[in-house]
Amino acid sequence: MLAKAYTKYIRMSARKVRLVIELVKGKNLEEAGAILDSVNKGAKEPIKKTINSAFSNLNCNRTDKLLAKDVVISELRAEGGPMLKRYRSASMGRATPIKHRTTHIYVELDGKVSSGGHKGKKAAVAEAAPEVKQKAAVAKTAGTDKVKTSKPKKAKSGSR
C-alpha cells in the first residue's frame, strides 16, 4: 500500500456505489478515470474524488512524483454508514419508516505489478490447469487395474 484515502457519510446507498466500484477495482488510475468518465451513475463523482485524493496523498511529500499509469487501485470498497431515519404518512393514519442510507468509501493505491498486471482467479486457474492435467494423466496410467465406474443418475419424474 502506497497511499490511502476515504470519504465518509456520502448520501447514497452502498449497494449503488458498489456497482461502479466493481468496474474500476484493480485497474490503473488512467483506465479508472476513463471508465468513470463514461459511466452514467451518480456514484462516479464521490468515487473519482476519493481516488484523486488518494493519488494526491501519494504524491504529496515525494520528490519523485509517480504517474497515474504507474499506480494501481489495490483496494476499493464501499461500506454502509449510519442511516437517517424518517417517517412518511401512510393510509389509515399509519406511519411508514424511510431509511436514508449513507456510505463510506475506502481506497488504497499500490505500485504497478511488473509481471503484466493484475491477474484474476480465472487466469491463475488457467495457468495451473496444464499441471493438473499432467498429474491426472499420470494417476490414470498408474492405476489402470482399479477403475471405478459410476452409474448415471436417473432423472426424477413428475412435475413439481
Secondary structure, DSSP 4 states (H G I P E B T S, - for coil): --EEEEEEEESS-HHHHHHHHHHHTT-BHHHHHHHHHH---TTHHHHHHHHHHHHHHHHSS-SSPPPGGGEEEEEEEEEE-PPEEEEEE-GGG-EEEEEE--EEEEEEEEEPPTTTS---HHHHHHHHHHHHHHHHHHHHHHT-SS----PPPPPPPS--
